[in-house]
Amino acid sequence: VGGGRGPLRLSCGGGVVAVLVLLAAIPSAAQVVRDIRLYSEWQRIGPHGEWVAMDRGEKQTRAPREILSPGVGRGGYLTVQVAISADPKSTYFLAVQSNPENVFQWKVYKASFEREGGHWAPAKVTEDREPYFNVAPDSDARIEKQTTQIFVVDVFVPASTEPGRKRLEVLVKSDTWRVAPMEVRVLPVTLPATEPIAPAVFADFAARNRKQTEAYAATVEPAVRARCDAHRTEKPQFGAEWFLRLRDCLFAAAAQ
């Protein structure tokens, strides 16, 4: 579990010395991280920063939702797909922190790419351990001209968490610190507990989150459930992220 209020206040324990030593070895500005973006677990991002075609809707023109101010229920999960674009042979350090400290619990996973339907897509995931040091591009798949690597920050919001706005940010250090901040809105909604999982593939996160949301939907008033279920028809326009609209509808009704 991490936490802190500044880029250098990291919960690496005995890894702090390693952080300082390895940061000194960061390459020059010619080999650096260029961009960091946060997305949902629904629209997968490919090794060149593209939308994975299988997740797109037939009529979709709107870009995937960037995660800036997500709403999340207590006892639920906020799963954030982290797309890091970097020059070849870039070395960088990844960090996650929150304010207040220790308000959330999270794990970080590295996703590897596999071919699916003629396209590269995030597939197998492996839990990462602090300190999170990485080198671009991926060495396992050897994808030609790869520019983007994918991580998953899987955040659990304890049921005892007070509703309100909390800060959570993902940081990357190469030539300088790059920060992707989120203002997480913890909603006055408590979700049914789910069985813990050990995710093996990228799709496991979405499957768990969908199961928990649908368990919650079964507890709301039929009129609310029917209104929110109407979003199931929006897949052609929103692709795989149509489910975010259904979930947002359920949470908005509960917060009123």
N, C-alpha and C positions, 0 to 999 in steps of 0.2 A: 504494500500500500504506500502510495506516495503522497506528498503534500508540500505546501510552501507558498511563499509570497513573491519570490523573485527567481529569475532564471538560474542563479547559482545556488539556491537553497534547495538541494535535492536529497531525497531519502535513499542514498546509495549505501549507507552504512559503511562497511569496510571498503567499499569501492570508491570512496572519495579520492584517495590518493591516485587510484588508477584513472579517475576522471581527469585530474589535473595533468598527469603525465601524458595521457593520450590526447587531450585537447592541445597540448603543445606540439603534437605531431600532425595536427590538421593541415591539409595541403593548402597551397596558395589559392588565390582567387580564381585561377584558371580551372580548378577542379572543386566545385562547391555545389551545395544545394541551391537550386534556383526557385523552388516553389514548394509550398505545403498547403494542401487543401483537405478539408474534412467533409465526408459524405456519409450518407446512411448506409446501413447494411444491405439495402435492397438493390440499388443500381450499382453493380460492380464496375470497377474502373480497371482498364487494361494496362499492359506494360508500356504503352506509349501515351498514357494519360487520356485515352479514349473511353467512351461509354462501351461496355461490353454489349454487343448487338443483341444477344438473346434476352437481355433484360429490358430492352427498349420496346415501347408501344408502337403499333403500326402507324399511328398518326402523331407520334410524339415529336414535338419541335422544341419544347421547353427543356433546358438543361437540368441535370439532376440537382436535387436540393442540396445546397451547401449548408452545413450544420453551423448555425450561429447562435441561436437562442432556443434550443430544444426544450420541449416540455416533457416531463417524465413523471410517472406515478411512483409513489413510495412502495418499496418492496419490488420494484421493477428494474429494468436494465436500460441503459443508454449505450447503444453499440455504435461506435464511431469508426468509420473506415478512413484511414489516414493515407493519403496519396502524396508521396514525396518524390519530386522530380529533381534529378541531379545530373551533373556531368559525369562522364565515365571516369572510373577510378576515384570517385569522391569518397572521402571518409567523413562520417558525421556522427553526432551524438543525439539521441532522441530522449526526451524527458516528458513527464506528465506531472502536473501539480494542480492543487485546488486551493481555493480561499473561500471559506475557512478551511484550515487544514483538517484532514481526516474526516471530512464530512461524507466522502464517497469511498468506495472500495473499488479497485480496478486491477485488471490484468492486461498485459500487452502481448499481442500475438503477431508473428511474422507470417505473411501469406506467400505461398509459392504459386507460380502460374502453371497451368496445364492447358492443353488444347481441348476445346469443347465447341462442337458445331462449326469447326473451321476457324475458331477464334481463340486467342489466349484469354484466360479468365482466372481470377484468384481461386484457388482450390484448397489444397492442404494448408492447414495452419499449425504453427508450432509456437508454444508459449515461450516468450522471451524473458530474460532475466536482467535485472539491473546490474551494472550500468548498461544501457542499450547502445552499443556501438555497432555501426553498420558500414558496409562498403557497397557502392553502386558500380555496376548493375548486379543483378542476381547471378550467382555462379552456377546454380543448379540447372536451370533451363537453357541458359545461353541464348537468349532471345536477341535477334539481330536488332541493333540500334535501340535497345531498351533505354527508356528515359525515366520510367516511373516504377517505384517500389510501393508495395501495399502492406500496411500494418492494420491491426484492429485493436482499438482500445475499448475493452468491454467493461463498462462501469456499472456497478451495483449500487442502488440507492436504498439504504436500510429503511425498513418500515417506520422506524422511530425518527427519521429525519424531519425537521421542521419545514413546512412549506415556505417557499420564498425563492429568491434569486441567489444562486451561488456561482462562483467563478470556477471554471475548469479550463485548462489550457494545455495544448500540446506544443512543445518547443523542439526546435532542431538547431544544432550548433555545427556550422562548418567554418566559413570565414567570419560569420557573425551569427547572433541569435535571430532566428525567425520564429515568430509566435503566431499560433492559430488559436485565438481565444474563443471561449463559449460562455454565454450567460445562461446557465442551466436553470430552468424554471421548475422547481420541485412543486408539484401540484397537490392540492388537498384530496388526492385519490390514492387509495391503498389497493394494490393489485394482489390477486391470489398468489400464494407461494408456488414456486415451481421446483421440480426436482433438479438438483445441481447436475450440470453436464460437464464433460471434458470434451470441448469441441475438437473435432478432428479435421473438419473441412469448413470452408467459409460459410456454406449454407446452413450449418448447424446453429449459428447465431440467429438468423432470421427465423428458422423453424421454432426455436425456443421462444423468441419474442412474440411471434404470431400466436403460438399456443397460449401464452399467458394473456395476451390481449383478448383472445376469443373466450378464454375462461372468464375474464372480467366482463365482457360483453353479455355473457349469459346472466349476469346479475343485475343489469340495468333494466329500466322500464321498457316494455315491448315497443312503445312508440319511439323512444330514443334509438333503440336497436334497429328498428325498421328504417328510420331516417339515415342513420349512419351506414347501414348495409347498402344504401343506394350508391355508395362510392365504389362498390364492386364492379359496376359497369364502366368505370373510367380507365381501365387498363389500356385501351388503345391510345388515350391521350397522355397518360402519365407513366406507362410502362409498369415495371415492378413496384414503383413507388406509390401506386394507387393505395397500397395498404397504409401508408403514412396518413393519408387523408381520412381513411376510416378511423384510425386510431385517434387522430386529432379531434375528430367529431365526438368520439366517445368521451375523451378527456374534457373537452370544452363543455359538454353537457353536465358532467359531474362537478365542474368548478363553478357553475352558475349558482 
